[in-house]
Structures are given as structure tokens and as C-alpha cells.
Amino acid sequence: MSETAGKMDEADKTVSQNGQLQNVDKPVVLSVSHVGKYFRLPTEQATGLKMLFINWTKGIKGYKEQHVLRDINFEVHQGDFFGIVGRNGSGKSTLLKLISGIYVPDAGNIEVNGKLVPFIELGVGFNPELTGRENVYLNGALLGFTRDEIDAMYDDIVSFAELEEFMDQKLKNYSSGMQVRLAFSVAIKAQGDILVLDEVLAVGDEAFQRKCDSYFASIKKDPTKTVILVTHDMSAVKKYCNKAVLIKDGEVIVNGDKDDVANRYTLENMRADKRDTDNDKSGEYPTGLNERVPFLHINALSEQILSRDDSFRFEVEYQYDEPNDYYLAIAMHDIKRGGITYDTGANKIKLSRHGHCKVKFEVPLKLFNNGDFKLVASLRTQNAEDSETTDMVAFTNDDNCCIFAVRDKRNRAYALLNDCALRITMLAD
Ligand SMILES: Nc1ncnc2c1ncn2[C@@H]1O[C@H](COP(=O)(O)OP(=O)(O)OP(=O)(O)O)[C@@H](O)[C@H]1O
């Protein structure tokens, strides 16, 4: 085993064991160890030297430190397609700027071995008063390429950007899409070793995105090129990356397996959506609850990201003190595709315990295709006049329901549950 492979961290080992990572024996091209970054946000301004002195004697700093990144550790090997994922404001762009040498870390260090080409902020290194051609040369020079090197890659850049007819026009006359195309083409066609890209999939029109798509597919196969990609697009992470990290509030919370990272990100987003709804609560009881049923909650008892070999276990926890029998009705919504996937029916689960109760359930996932699901429940009582009918007493809303997701490599994103769920029968004439 090489020295580099000997240095691999726990995440690398895990990933290589489940067969996703092929590059652990390749050289480390980027090493991020114990990196921290904070920004100073001004709180009050001293208006002069005297004020500054008074503040100093009182211990008033005049700024507060916002820790944007804390103890970030990971390694990227040559040939990796490495994803950096996280919600808005989690610190991804700051991390890319540190990797690209735009910022200096306040703690830890970053080692880059190879020529790094960043595409992280549009407009950096471009001058609107210069022509497209001049901008290619300017940008290439800023990236550290010689004139001869830029001459050699110029045609390739222009043809990828499909801007042949516009190269002698000033950049300020380009549409924003054209500017993105040119900047992106310079970044990817420049012969660097490590390409650092921020949200590139979100730029350009559909045709250009398709082109980027096939470019990514080809670069993924090139063992000498390394890509570091920041994206919110989990299908891109699953499709291109062999490794990824998930950053939350400035810390790496998942490191290594790109599927784990993508799944956890989905879960974090689902949780955040739910929290947003929680914050909207008003009145004495949460929506759906009342003095008869002051508490009704669905709790996940299993992991919330599962494969079709798993079962999802959950419990309905509630408070109900009236002496009559009652019913629990449970429905499962398909969050992305819409619609109800399953419904127990209003009077199938009859219960008679009272007080604070918990009832456990299990859903086998064999028949599920990939998707995000929301379980909702209602507590119902028999209608006094019609024994066939139930009346809803309380229901879970978005703040007390439960979510889970099915992610299985064997499954597709079809709307239907399971490939065998639908049978089309030919009818007689
Ligand atoms: N130059 C700066 N000065 C002060 N605070 C900053 C600076 N740059 C970023 N921040 C703060 O650092 C935090 C992380 O920002 P960053 O842009 O790295 O997040 P991000 O994960 O890239 O977000 P997004 O997905 O929205 O691009 C944010 O709270 C942001 O306000």
C-alpha cells in the first residue's frame, strides 16, 4: 500500500469497503485539515481614536466573530469527483474560496497538489470593457497560463461556449447567459488538474446544461482530472460524484459516501421544511389539535432514509381521555409526486385505551420505489347517528406528522410503486 493510501481517513475506508471509491491509492491532490474560518462582523463603530481607546479599556471589541467553518477535514484524491453539499449559508462557498486561495484559513491548513482552476464566482477575472477574446486571455493569465498555452486552448474554449461570432464584441454586450458560458468554458477547457465548480449546473440554458452534463460524464472517466463540485442538485451528486461531504452550520456532518451525503441532505431539507411550519404555529393548540386531543404526534422509530429491504417503523403518540372507543386513521402522502399512496381507511384501526398512549406500526418497503413520504394520522370517533361513518376529532398537521424517504439503487424514480404494481390487460373487442 502506498504512503498516501495509508493516510486515508475513516470515511475513505468505509467508502472503499462498499465499493464506491476507486481512488484511495491515487495521490492526494487536496488535503483540508482542521480548517476553520470566521468573519468579523462590526457591532459598533468607534468614531475616533479617543472612542477606540475608551472601548479598548472597557473591553469592547466593536465586532463579533461569526464562525463560518469549524474543524473541516477531508482529502480529495486524484481522479475524484468530489461533492460539497449543504443548505444555504452552511459555508460551502467560503470553503471553496479557502480551497482556491481567495481566503486564508484562520485555523488548520489546506494543501493543494496540482494546478487548480476555480469557477466559483461569475465575473471574477472578467472585464466588461474588453472583448470576449481579450477576456479569455486575461482570465487565462489570471489562472496562471502563458500566452502560448492560452493560444493552444483558445479555439476549444470558444467552440465549447458556442460564441465564435461574438468573440470580438465587448463583454458588456453579452447576455448574462453568454457571459456564464464563456467563463465556464474557460474554466473547464483550461488544462488544470483540479477543477473547482460552484453551482455550475444551475447556469446556462437547457442546451448548454446538456453539454455540461456530457462534459461531466466524460471528465468523470478521466483518472487524471479531479473535480470539486458544490451543488444543491442531489441527482448530480449521485450521478457524478464518487465522494462527498455534507456541511451543516459550518461543520462536516457526513464525509465519504456520496449516497449517504445526498440522502442525509434530503432529510435535512425535509426537517427544515417541517421546522419552518413549526414556527408558524399560533393559538393555544397546534393546528389539528384541540382540548379533546391535545397531543397527537407520529414518531419515527427507524432511520428515516431506508432501502426497499427495510421496514419503516413508527408510533402514533396521543392524548385522549374520553371513555368511548375510537379509531386511528393513517394516510401516506407521496411528497414529490403528490397524492396519497396508502390509506388505512377511517374505521379500520379501532382502539380503546385512554390517557397518554403510543401505538406502534410497521410498513414494509418492498413495494416502494424511491420517493419522499409523509405519514399523517387522524383520531376519529363513531358518528352517533350513522354507524358506518366516523367523525374526525383531531389530525396531525405538517408540524406533528412524520416523514421518511426510500432510496434504493435498484429503484427508479417512476411514479408507480414497484415495477410490478401495474398490470395492463388487453380488453376484448
Ligand atoms: N465576506 C463575508 N463576511 C462576513 N460573513 C460572510 C462572508 N462570506 C460569507 N459570510 C457568511 O458566512 C456564512 C456562510 O456563507 P457561504 O456563502 O459560505 O454559504 P453557502 O453554503 O455557500 O451558501 P449558499 O448555498 O447560499 O451559496 C453565511 O452566514 C454568510 O453570511
The ligand as a MOL file (V3000), in Angstrom:
LIG
                    3D

  0  0  0     0  0            999 V3000
M  V30 BEGIN CTAB
M  V30 COUNTS 31 33 0 0 0
M  V30 BEGIN ATOM
M  V30 1 N -17.1530 38.0170 3.4630 0
M  V30 2 C -18.0040 37.6750 4.4220 0
M  V30 3 N -18.1510 38.4550 5.5330 0
M  V30 4 C -18.9960 38.1030 6.5090 0
M  V30 5 N -19.7690 36.9910 6.5090 0
M  V30 6 C -19.6720 36.1840 5.4360 0
M  V30 7 C -18.7840 36.4790 4.3410 0
M  V30 8 N -18.9120 35.4830 3.4190 0
M  V30 9 C -19.8190 34.6240 3.9180 0
M  V30 10 N -20.2820 35.0380 5.1280 0
M  V30 11 C -21.2550 34.3520 5.9760 0
M  V30 12 O -20.8170 33.0110 6.1350 0
M  V30 13 C -21.9000 32.1140 6.1420 0
M  V30 14 C -21.6510 31.0460 5.0800 0
M  V30 15 O -21.7430 31.6380 3.8000 0
M  V30 16 P -21.4050 30.8520 2.4570 0
M  V30 17 O -21.6030 31.8030 1.3330 0
M  V30 18 O -20.0850 30.1890 2.5860 0
M  V30 19 O -22.5490 29.7400 2.4760 0
M  V30 20 P -23.0200 28.7520 1.3100 0
M  V30 21 O -23.1520 27.4110 1.9470 0
M  V30 22 O -22.1150 28.8550 0.1440 0
M  V30 23 O -24.4420 29.3210 0.9560 0
M  V30 24 P -25.2520 29.3170 -0.4650 0
M  V30 25 O -25.6930 27.9030 -0.7030 0
M  V30 26 O -26.3930 30.2320 -0.1680 0
M  V30 27 O -24.3210 29.8360 -1.5010 0
M  V30 28 C -23.1460 32.9370 5.9040 0
M  V30 29 O -23.7460 33.1670 7.1490 0
M  V30 30 C -22.6130 34.2470 5.3250 0
M  V30 31 O -23.4290 35.3060 5.6810 0
M  V30 END ATOM
M  V30 BEGIN BOND
M  V30 1 1 1 2
M  V30 2 1 2 3
M  V30 3 2 2 7
M  V30 4 2 3 4
M  V30 5 1 4 5
M  V30 6 2 5 6
M  V30 7 1 6 7
M  V30 8 1 6 10
M  V30 9 1 7 8
M  V30 10 2 8 9
M  V30 11 1 9 10
M  V30 12 1 10 11
M  V30 13 1 11 12
M  V30 14 1 11 30
M  V30 15 1 12 13
M  V30 16 1 13 14
M  V30 17 1 13 28
M  V30 18 1 14 15
M  V30 19 1 15 16
M  V30 20 2 16 17
M  V30 21 1 16 18
M  V30 22 1 16 19
M  V30 23 1 19 20
M  V30 24 2 20 21
M  V30 25 1 20 22
M  V30 26 1 20 23
M  V30 27 1 23 24
M  V30 28 2 24 25
M  V30 29 1 24 26
M  V30 30 1 24 27
M  V30 31 1 28 29
M  V30 32 1 28 30
M  V30 33 1 30 31
M  V30 END BOND
M  V30 END CTAB
M  END
